[in-house]
């Protein structure tokens, strides 16, 4: 047996344990979403409830993204196979994992399904404890702690980035959803489900004005989110990660111009089949199971599995891969040192930080110090990439930044009422908060945003021709505008930063212009005490 054959697949032990963990996850999801029917909006800790649900989705995403990483890194895959086969965990790890699984299910034995929402704040700590025990027990059942330490050496930052992407992915789906919402997509999905349902039922109800559809006496509403938006975002993220890891051997134009649209089309077809199946289940088997199915993890699992299937086909195609036999690359360059990843990951962490404070804090403004810490950590992690783009900026970038800042301040709406949470802070606490707010606004956020919008988005679209440059500016500035509340002003600012970057091809100029603009705005905000400006 050759070395290539030895590392082609994972050991049977890892596969069986992985299958066991997936089965346990399915049992837990069915138990709490179908049997007890927990509805986060009906609990007194809605944010924590949604976070726990997001954690389950994150675990699922970790599995898929880790699979892509091992697929692309032969040395990491070989090392993983070695520790699973040669350094497995002992009986204590198995016991801890089993205990954790039992603790998670324990509330079902003492709390009636109808009472679960009312007492969920008491159940939540139990679920959290069980999840920790099950996770660490399962991890150390797969391999002993020292084996994981040895395997992570040199790979910790790369895997941390993948885990961060998995953690932010559920929120990223929500954040990017509006970019995909199109009424025509919802309408087409509605029509397709009606046609498909008519093949299985003679009593199909359809009201296109409100998108209500059903079979027999079971009716549902096809909302915008049911049009397949989640699938589009998930598949795009998986394909983007694959393209980044395999870009040296991937025919990128064919991949993005042909494979990506086909994958989106396949995702839409699968979604139509899913909606049709759930309506038929509701009409003939269980309405409760069907209703929960629309909001369960089944859709995520289906879309993620579809994405992996597409990537498997792509990896074996000479039409898309230049040399499929040599597509895998070594771990010589970690993800932290990868230039493309270094321009993308800090922005993902930045977006995640905003989602965290919005979801978990009753006063999101007070969470900005946490956002600063996460931004600093992301930039430090990608410091090799940051160093490549730092340089002394030109004087024109300072002028452009000052102009953008002045326009932003002059066109600002009327001064908003002070945030009660900030007003309640003492003098020292408020000063510290203001210092961190200015630090993040003036230095960290501009660097992260320019690395992504100009350094990655615009640079990827700019092919040198006039048409491609116009598209690159409009797309990067448009996406930049969507991130900010004032779309017109933010769009014009994005165009200014794009043009100053394009002038000499130096990202440092765009970063400097953005820093100066935010410094002007932050200075006025500090002077007026109106933090809504930034």
Secondary structure as a PSIPRED ss2 file (coil, helix, strand):
# PSIPRED VFORMAT (PSIPRED V4.0)

   1 X C   1.000  0.000  0.000
   2 X C   1.000  0.000  0.000
   3 X H   0.000  1.000  0.000
   4 X H   0.000  1.000  0.000
   5 X H   0.000  1.000  0.000
   6 X H   0.000  1.000  0.000
   7 X C   1.000  0.000  0.000
   8 X C   1.000  0.000  0.000
   9 X C   1.000  0.000  0.000
  10 X C   1.000  0.000  0.000
  11 X C   1.000  0.000  0.000
  12 X H   0.000  1.000  0.000
  13 X H   0.000  1.000  0.000
  14 X H   0.000  1.000  0.000
  15 X H   0.000  1.000  0.000
  16 X H   0.000  1.000  0.000
  17 X H   0.000  1.000  0.000
  18 X H   0.000  1.000  0.000
  19 X H   0.000  1.000  0.000
  20 X H   0.000  1.000  0.000
  21 X H   0.000  1.000  0.000
  22 X H   0.000  1.000  0.000
  23 X H   0.000  1.000  0.000
  24 X H   0.000  1.000  0.000
  25 X H   0.000  1.000  0.000
  26 X H   0.000  1.000  0.000
  27 X H   0.000  1.000  0.000
  28 X H   0.000  1.000  0.000
  29 X H   0.000  1.000  0.000
  30 X H   0.000  1.000  0.000
  31 X H   0.000  1.000  0.000
  32 X H   0.000  1.000  0.000
  33 X H   0.000  1.000  0.000
  34 X H   0.000  1.000  0.000
  35 X H   0.000  1.000  0.000
  36 X C   1.000  0.000  0.000
  37 X C   1.000  0.000  0.000
  38 X C   1.000  0.000  0.000
  39 X C   1.000  0.000  0.000
  40 X H   0.000  1.000  0.000
  41 X H   0.000  1.000  0.000
  42 X H   0.000  1.000  0.000
  43 X C   1.000  0.000  0.000
  44 X C   1.000  0.000  0.000
  45 X C   1.000  0.000  0.000
  46 X H   0.000  1.000  0.000
  47 X H   0.000  1.000  0.000
  48 X H   0.000  1.000  0.000
  49 X H   0.000  1.000  0.000
  50 X H   0.000  1.000  0.000
  51 X H   0.000  1.000  0.000
  52 X H   0.000  1.000  0.000
  53 X H   0.000  1.000  0.000
  54 X H   0.000  1.000  0.000
  55 X H   0.000  1.000  0.000
  56 X H   0.000  1.000  0.000
  57 X H   0.000  1.000  0.000
  58 X H   0.000  1.000  0.000
  59 X H   0.000  1.000  0.000
  60 X H   0.000  1.000  0.000
  61 X H   0.000  1.000  0.000
  62 X H   0.000  1.000  0.000
  63 X H   0.000  1.000  0.000
  64 X H   0.000  1.000  0.000
  65 X H   0.000  1.000  0.000
  66 X H   0.000  1.000  0.000
  67 X H   0.000  1.000  0.000
  68 X H   0.000  1.000  0.000
  69 X H   0.000  1.000  0.000
  70 X H   0.000  1.000  0.000
  71 X H   0.000  1.000  0.000
  72 X H   0.000  1.000  0.000
  73 X E   0.000  0.000  1.000
  74 X H   0.000  1.000  0.000
  75 X H   0.000  1.000  0.000
  76 X H   0.000  1.000  0.000
  77 X H   0.000  1.000  0.000
  78 X H   0.000  1.000  0.000
  79 X H   0.000  1.000  0.000
  80 X H   0.000  1.000  0.000
  81 X H   0.000  1.000  0.000
  82 X H   0.000  1.000  0.000
  83 X H   0.000  1.000  0.000
  84 X H   0.000  1.000  0.000
  85 X H   0.000  1.000  0.000
  86 X H   0.000  1.000  0.000
  87 X C   1.000  0.000  0.000
  88 X C   1.000  0.000  0.000
  89 X C   1.000  0.000  0.000
  90 X C   1.000  0.000  0.000
  91 X H   0.000  1.000  0.000
  92 X H   0.000  1.000  0.000
  93 X H   0.000  1.000  0.000
  94 X H   0.000  1.000  0.000
  95 X H   0.000  1.000  0.000
  96 X H   0.000  1.000  0.000
  97 X H   0.000  1.000  0.000
  98 X H   0.000  1.000  0.000
  99 X H   0.000  1.000  0.000
 100 X H   0.000  1.000  0.000
 101 X H   0.000  1.000  0.000
 102 X H   0.000  1.000  0.000
 103 X H   0.000  1.000  0.000
 104 X H   0.000  1.000  0.000
 105 X H   0.000  1.000  0.000
 106 X H   0.000  1.000  0.000
 107 X H   0.000  1.000  0.000
 108 X H   0.000  1.000  0.000
 109 X H   0.000  1.000  0.000
 110 X H   0.000  1.000  0.000
 111 X C   1.000  0.000  0.000
 112 X C   1.000  0.000  0.000
 113 X H   0.000  1.000  0.000
 114 X H   0.000  1.000  0.000
 115 X H   0.000  1.000  0.000
 116 X C   1.000  0.000  0.000
 117 X C   1.000  0.000  0.000
 118 X C   1.000  0.000  0.000
 119 X C   1.000  0.000  0.000
 120 X H   0.000  1.000  0.000
 121 X H   0.000  1.000  0.000
 122 X H   0.000  1.000  0.000
 123 X H   0.000  1.000  0.000
 124 X H   0.000  1.000  0.000
 125 X H   0.000  1.000  0.000
 126 X H   0.000  1.000  0.000
 127 X H   0.000  1.000  0.000
 128 X H   0.000  1.000  0.000
 129 X H   0.000  1.000  0.000
 130 X H   0.000  1.000  0.000
 131 X H   0.000  1.000  0.000
 132 X H   0.000  1.000  0.000
 133 X H   0.000  1.000  0.000
 134 X H   0.000  1.000  0.000
 135 X H   0.000  1.000  0.000
 136 X H   0.000  1.000  0.000
 137 X H   0.000  1.000  0.000
 138 X H   0.000  1.000  0.000
 139 X H   0.000  1.000  0.000
 140 X H   0.000  1.000  0.000
 141 X H   0.000  1.000  0.000
 142 X H   0.000  1.000  0.000
 143 X C   1.000  0.000  0.000
 144 X C   1.000  0.000  0.000
 145 X H   0.000  1.000  0.000
 146 X H   0.000  1.000  0.000
 147 X H   0.000  1.000  0.000
 148 X H   0.000  1.000  0.000
 149 X H   0.000  1.000  0.000
 150 X H   0.000  1.000  0.000
 151 X H   0.000  1.000  0.000
 152 X H   0.000  1.000  0.000
 153 X C   1.000  0.000  0.000
 154 X C   1.000  0.000  0.000
 155 X C   1.000  0.000  0.000
 156 X H   0.000  1.000  0.000
 157 X H   0.000  1.000  0.000
 158 X H   0.000  1.000  0.000
 159 X H   0.000  1.000  0.000
 160 X H   0.000  1.000  0.000
 161 X H   0.000  1.000  0.000
 162 X H   0.000  1.000  0.000
 163 X H   0.000  1.000  0.000
 164 X H   0.000  1.000  0.000
 165 X H   0.000  1.000  0.000
 166 X H   0.000  1.000  0.000
 167 X H   0.000  1.000  0.000
 168 X H   0.000  1.000  0.000
 169 X H   0.000  1.000  0.000
 170 X H   0.000  1.000  0.000
 171 X H   0.000  1.000  0.000
 172 X H   0.000  1.000  0.000
 173 X H   0.000  1.000  0.000
 174 X H   0.000  1.000  0.000
 175 X H   0.000  1.000  0.000
 176 X H   0.000  1.000  0.000
 177 X H   0.000  1.000  0.000
 178 X H   0.000  1.000  0.000
 179 X H   0.000  1.000  0.000
 180 X H   0.000  1.000  0.000
 181 X C   1.000  0.000  0.000
 182 X C   1.000  0.000  0.000
 183 X H   0.000  1.000  0.000
 184 X H   0.000  1.000  0.000
 185 X H   0.000  1.000  0.000
 186 X H   0.000  1.000  0.000
 187 X H   0.000  1.000  0.000
 188 X H   0.000  1.000  0.000
 189 X H   0.000  1.000  0.000
 190 X H   0.000  1.000  0.000
 191 X H   0.000  1.000  0.000
 192 X H   0.000  1.000  0.000
 193 X H   0.000  1.000  0.000
 194 X H   0.000  1.000  0.000
 195 X H   0.000  1.000  0.000
 196 X H   0.000  1.000  0.000
 197 X H   0.000  1.000  0.000
 198 X H   0.000  1.000  0.000
 199 X C   1.000  0.000  0.000
 200 X C   1.000  0.000  0.000
 201 X C   1.000  0.000  0.000
 202 X C   1.000  0.000  0.000
 203 X C   1.000  0.000  0.000
 204 X E   0.000  0.000  1.000
 205 X E   0.000  0.000  1.000
 206 X E   0.000  0.000  1.000
 207 X E   0.000  0.000  1.000
 208 X C   1.000  0.000  0.000
 209 X C   1.000  0.000  0.000
 210 X C   1.000  0.000  0.000
 211 X C   1.000  0.000  0.000
 212 X E   0.000  0.000  1.000
 213 X E   0.000  0.000  1.000
 214 X E   0.000  0.000  1.000
 215 X E   0.000  0.000  1.000
 216 X C   1.000  0.000  0.000
 217 X C   1.000  0.000  0.000
 218 X E   0.000  0.000  1.000
 219 X E   0.000  0.000  1.000
 220 X E   0.000  0.000  1.000
 221 X E   0.000  0.000  1.000
 222 X C   1.000  0.000  0.000
 223 X C   1.000  0.000  0.000
 224 X H   0.000  1.000  0.000
 225 X H   0.000  1.000  0.000
 226 X H   0.000  1.000  0.000
 227 X H   0.000  1.000  0.000
 228 X C   1.000  0.000  0.000
 229 X H   0.000  1.000  0.000
 230 X H   0.000  1.000  0.000
 231 X H   0.000  1.000  0.000
 232 X H   0.000  1.000  0.000
 233 X H   0.000  1.000  0.000
 234 X H   0.000  1.000  0.000
 235 X H   0.000  1.000  0.000
 236 X H   0.000  1.000  0.000
 237 X H   0.000  1.000  0.000
 238 X H   0.000  1.000  0.000
 239 X H   0.000  1.000  0.000
 240 X H   0.000  1.000  0.000
 241 X H   0.000  1.000  0.000
 242 X H   0.000  1.000  0.000
 243 X H   0.000  1.000  0.000
 244 X H   0.000  1.000  0.000
 245 X H   0.000  1.000  0.000
 246 X C   1.000  0.000  0.000
 247 X C   1.000  0.000  0.000
 248 X C   1.000  0.000  0.000
 249 X C   1.000  0.000  0.000
 250 X E   0.000  0.000  1.000
 251 X C   1.000  0.000  0.000
 252 X H   0.000  1.000  0.000
 253 X H   0.000  1.000  0.000
 254 X H   0.000  1.000  0.000
 255 X H   0.000  1.000  0.000
 256 X H   0.000  1.000  0.000
 257 X H   0.000  1.000  0.000
 258 X H   0.000  1.000  0.000
 259 X H   0.000  1.000  0.000
 260 X H   0.000  1.000  0.000
 261 X H   0.000  1.000  0.000
 262 X H   0.000  1.000  0.000
 263 X H   0.000  1.000  0.000
 264 X H   0.000  1.000  0.000
 265 X H   0.000  1.000  0.000
 266 X H   0.000  1.000  0.000
 267 X H   0.000  1.000  0.000
 268 X H   0.000  1.000  0.000
 269 X H   0.000  1.000  0.000
 270 X H   0.000  1.000  0.000
 271 X H   0.000  1.000  0.000
 272 X H   0.000  1.000  0.000
 273 X H   0.000  1.000  0.000
 274 X H   0.000  1.000  0.000
 275 X H   0.000  1.000  0.000
 276 X H   0.000  1.000  0.000
 277 X H   0.000  1.000  0.000
 278 X H   0.000  1.000  0.000
 279 X H   0.000  1.000  0.000
 280 X H   0.000  1.000  0.000
 281 X H   0.000  1.000  0.000
 282 X H   0.000  1.000  0.000
 283 X H   0.000  1.000  0.000
 284 X H   0.000  1.000  0.000
 285 X C   1.000  0.000  0.000
 286 X C   1.000  0.000  0.000
 287 X H   0.000  1.000  0.000
 288 X H   0.000  1.000  0.000
 289 X H   0.000  1.000  0.000
 290 X H   0.000  1.000  0.000
 291 X H   0.000  1.000  0.000
 292 X H   0.000  1.000  0.000
 293 X H   0.000  1.000  0.000
 294 X H   0.000  1.000  0.000
 295 X C   1.000  0.000  0.000
 296 X C   1.000  0.000  0.000
 297 X C   1.000  0.000  0.000
 298 X H   0.000  1.000  0.000
 299 X H   0.000  1.000  0.000
 300 X H   0.000  1.000  0.000
 301 X H   0.000  1.000  0.000
 302 X H   0.000  1.000  0.000
 303 X H   0.000  1.000  0.000
 304 X H   0.000  1.000  0.000
 305 X H   0.000  1.000  0.000
 306 X H   0.000  1.000  0.000
 307 X H   0.000  1.000  0.000
 308 X H   0.000  1.000  0.000
 309 X H   0.000  1.000  0.000
 310 X H   0.000  1.000  0.000
 311 X H   0.000  1.000  0.000
 312 X H   0.000  1.000  0.000
 313 X H   0.000  1.000  0.000
 314 X H   0.000  1.000  0.000
 315 X H   0.000  1.000  0.000
 316 X C   1.000  0.000  0.000
 317 X C   1.000  0.000  0.000
 318 X C   1.000  0.000  0.000
 319 X C   1.000  0.000  0.000
 320 X C   1.000  0.000  0.000
 321 X E   0.000  0.000  1.000
 322 X C   1.000  0.000  0.000
 323 X C   1.000  0.000  0.000
 324 X H   0.000  1.000  0.000
 325 X H   0.000  1.000  0.000
 326 X H   0.000  1.000  0.000
 327 X C   1.000  0.000  0.000
 328 X C   1.000  0.000  0.000
 329 X E   0.000  0.000  1.000
 330 X C   1.000  0.000  0.000
 331 X C   1.000  0.000  0.000
 332 X C   1.000  0.000  0.000
 333 X C   1.000  0.000  0.000
 334 X C   1.000  0.000  0.000
 335 X H   0.000  1.000  0.000
 336 X H   0.000  1.000  0.000
 337 X H   0.000  1.000  0.000
 338 X C   1.000  0.000  0.000
 339 X H   0.000  1.000  0.000
 340 X H   0.000  1.000  0.000
 341 X H   0.000  1.000  0.000
 342 X H   0.000  1.000  0.000
 343 X H   0.000  1.000  0.000
 344 X H   0.000  1.000  0.000
 345 X H   0.000  1.000  0.000
 346 X H   0.000  1.000  0.000
 347 X H   0.000  1.000  0.000
 348 X H   0.000  1.000  0.000
 349 X H   0.000  1.000  0.000
 350 X H   0.000  1.000  0.000
 351 X H   0.000  1.000  0.000
 352 X H   0.000  1.000  0.000
 353 X H   0.000  1.000  0.000
 354 X H   0.000  1.000  0.000
 355 X H   0.000  1.000  0.000
 356 X H   0.000  1.000  0.000
 357 X H   0.000  1.000  0.000
 358 X H   0.000  1.000  0.000
 359 X H   0.000  1.000  0.000
 360 X H   0.000  1.000  0.000
 361 X C   1.000  0.000  0.000
 362 X C   1.000  0.000  0.000
 363 X C   1.000  0.000  0.000
 364 X H   0.000  1.000  0.000
 365 X H   0.000  1.000  0.000
 366 X H   0.000  1.000  0.000
 367 X H   0.000  1.000  0.000
 368 X H   0.000  1.000  0.000
 369 X H   0.000  1.000  0.000
 370 X H   0.000  1.000  0.000
 371 X H   0.000  1.000  0.000
 372 X H   0.000  1.000  0.000
 373 X H   0.000  1.000  0.000
 374 X H   0.000  1.000  0.000
 375 X H   0.000  1.000  0.000
 376 X H   0.000  1.000  0.000
 377 X H   0.000  1.000  0.000
 378 X H   0.000  1.000  0.000
 379 X H   0.000  1.000  0.000
 380 X H   0.000  1.000  0.000
 381 X H   0.000  1.000  0.000
 382 X C   1.000  0.000  0.000
 383 X H   0.000  1.000  0.000
 384 X H   0.000  1.000  0.000
 385 X H   0.000  1.000  0.000
 386 X H   0.000  1.000  0.000
 387 X H   0.000  1.000  0.000
 388 X H   0.000  1.000  0.000
 389 X H   0.000  1.000  0.000
 390 X C   1.000  0.000  0.000
 391 X C   1.000  0.000  0.000
 392 X C   1.000  0.000  0.000
 393 X C   1.000  0.000  0.000
 394 X C   1.000  0.000  0.000
 395 X H   0.000  1.000  0.000
 396 X H   0.000  1.000  0.000
 397 X H   0.000  1.000  0.000
 398 X H   0.000  1.000  0.000
 399 X H   0.000  1.000  0.000
 400 X H   0.000  1.000  0.000
 401 X H   0.000  1.000  0.000
 402 X H   0.000  1.000  0.000
 403 X H   0.000  1.000  0.000
 404 X H   0.000  1.000  0.000
 405 X H   0.000  1.000  0.000
 406 X H   0.000  1.000  0.000
 407 X H   0.000  1.000  0.000
 408 X H   0.000  1.000  0.000
 409 X H   0.000  1.000  0.000
 410 X H   0.000  1.000  0.000
 411 X C   1.000  0.000  0.000
 412 X C   1.000  0.000  0.000
 413 X C   1.000  0.000  0.000
 414 X C   1.000  0.000  0.000
 415 X C   1.000  0.000  0.000
 416 X C   1.000  0.000  0.000
 417 X C   1.000  0.000  0.000
 418 X C   1.000  0.000  0.000
 419 X C   1.000  0.000  0.000
 420 X H   0.000  1.000  0.000
 421 X H   0.000  1.000  0.000
 422 X H   0.000  1.000  0.000
 423 X H   0.000  1.000  0.000
 424 X C   1.000  0.000  0.000
 425 X C   1.000  0.000  0.000
 426 X C   1.000  0.000  0.000
 427 X H   0.000  1.000  0.000
 428 X H   0.000  1.000  0.000
 429 X H   0.000  1.000  0.000
 430 X H   0.000  1.000  0.000
 431 X H   0.000  1.000  0.000
 432 X H   0.000  1.000  0.000
 433 X H   0.000  1.000  0.000
 434 X H   0.000  1.000  0.000
 435 X H   0.000  1.000  0.000
 436 X H   0.000  1.000  0.000
 437 X H   0.000  1.000  0.000
 438 X H   0.000  1.000  0.000
 439 X H   0.000  1.000  0.000
 440 X H   0.000  1.000  0.000
 441 X H   0.000  1.000  0.000
 442 X H   0.000  1.000  0.000
 443 X H   0.000  1.000  0.000
 444 X H   0.000  1.000  0.000
 445 X H   0.000  1.000  0.000
 446 X H   0.000  1.000  0.000
 447 X H   0.000  1.000  0.000
 448 X H   0.000  1.000  0.000
 449 X H   0.000  1.000  0.000
 450 X H   0.000  1.000  0.000
 451 X H   0.000  1.000  0.000
 452 X H   0.000  1.000  0.000
 453 X H   0.000  1.000  0.000
 454 X H   0.000  1.000  0.000
 455 X H   0.000  1.000  0.000
 456 X H   0.000  1.000  0.000
 457 X H   0.000  1.000  0.000
 458 X H   0.000  1.000  0.000
 459 X H   0.000  1.000  0.000
 460 X H   0.000  1.000  0.000
 461 X H   0.000  1.000  0.000
 462 X C   1.000  0.000  0.000
 463 X C   1.000  0.000  0.000
 464 X C   1.000  0.000  0.000
 465 X C   1.000  0.000  0.000
 466 X H   0.000  1.000  0.000
 467 X H   0.000  1.000  0.000
 468 X H   0.000  1.000  0.000
 469 X H   0.000  1.000  0.000
 470 X H   0.000  1.000  0.000
 471 X H   0.000  1.000  0.000
 472 X H   0.000  1.000  0.000
 473 X H   0.000  1.000  0.000
 474 X H   0.000  1.000  0.000
 475 X H   0.000  1.000  0.000
 476 X H   0.000  1.000  0.000
 477 X H   0.000  1.000  0.000
 478 X H   0.000  1.000  0.000
 479 X H   0.000  1.000  0.000
 480 X H   0.000  1.000  0.000
 481 X H   0.000  1.000  0.000
 482 X H   0.000  1.000  0.000
 483 X C   1.000  0.000  0.000
 484 X C   1.000  0.000  0.000
 485 X C   1.000  0.000  0.000
 486 X C   1.000  0.000  0.000
 487 X H   0.000  1.000  0.000
 488 X H   0.000  1.000  0.000
 489 X H   0.000  1.000  0.000
 490 X H   0.000  1.000  0.000
 491 X H   0.000  1.000  0.000
 492 X H   0.000  1.000  0.000
 493 X H   0.000  1.000  0.000
 494 X H   0.000  1.000  0.000
 495 X H   0.000  1.000  0.000
 496 X H   0.000  1.000  0.000
 497 X H   0.000  1.000  0.000
 498 X H   0.000  1.000  0.000
 499 X H   0.000  1.000  0.000
 500 X H   0.000  1.000  0.000
 501 X H   0.000  1.000  0.000
 502 X H   0.000  1.000  0.000
 503 X H   0.000  1.000  0.000
 504 X H   0.000  1.000  0.000
 505 X C   1.000  0.000  0.000
 506 X C   1.000  0.000  0.000
 507 X H   0.000  1.000  0.000
 508 X H   0.000  1.000  0.000
 509 X H   0.000  1.000  0.000
 510 X H   0.000  1.000  0.000
 511 X H   0.000  1.000  0.000
 512 X H   0.000  1.000  0.000
 513 X H   0.000  1.000  0.000
 514 X H   0.000  1.000  0.000
 515 X H   0.000  1.000  0.000
 516 X H   0.000  1.000  0.000
 517 X H   0.000  1.000  0.000
 518 X H   0.000  1.000  0.000
 519 X H   0.000  1.000  0.000
 520 X H   0.000  1.000  0.000
 521 X H   0.000  1.000  0.000
 522 X H   0.000  1.000  0.000
 523 X H   0.000  1.000  0.000
 524 X H   0.000  1.000  0.000
 525 X H   0.000  1.000  0.000
 526 X H   0.000  1.000  0.000
 527 X H   0.000  1.000  0.000
 528 X H   0.000  1.000  0.000
 529 X C   1.000  0.000  0.000
 530 X C   1.000  0.000  0.000
 531 X H   0.000  1.000  0.000
 532 X H   0.000  1.000  0.000
 533 X H   0.000  1.000  0.000
 534 X C   1.000  0.000  0.000
